[in-house]
Amino acid sequence: MLSTLSDVIPIQPKHFSRPTNLTLEDAINAKYANPDGTIKYGDGNSYVQVEFNLIVWRPFRGEVLVGRIKGVGAEGIKVSLGFFEDIFIPASELFEGTEFDATQGGWIWHQEDIDLYLDVDDTIRFRIEDEVFTDKRLMTGRAAKEGAELVKDGIPPYHVIGSCSREGLGNVKWWE
């Protein structure tokens, strides 16, 4: 579902030197993912009226989706839906008999008479197994009182774990 929202986003003075669009993007993500402004007396923040589109999406466990492989590695496969890219299929959730080929940079599912491949940019069908929420706010001391900053550790605030280990899942070309 695509929703258009309007909100007033505060920008703390310490962020005035950053590009406004990056600061607003971080603030919107902090507020909604678990340019002239008005400076209000007392806190020094610049309050900016913004209008933006927000995709509200949350898959359910067991849902089967189609996406594109964005990355492969020995740990598993990264998948993109175009509007959401924090989907990971761990190696343990691939078909039995699937192995990573480091020289080729892809996954191969070995069948009795044929090898089937999972490579970057392939379209795949996968199943939602789990979702993980990570609180990205520093909630200690002064930060908790003044509106917490986001933790920048490379872990997304929300990501999905998928699988390709059931009939009909995997590279869509396999099942045509």
Summary of the structure (lengths in Angstrom):
residues: 176
radius of gyration: 21.0
end to end distance: 29.8
largest distance: 74.0
contacts: 448
relative contact order: 0.18
helix: 16%
strand: 44%
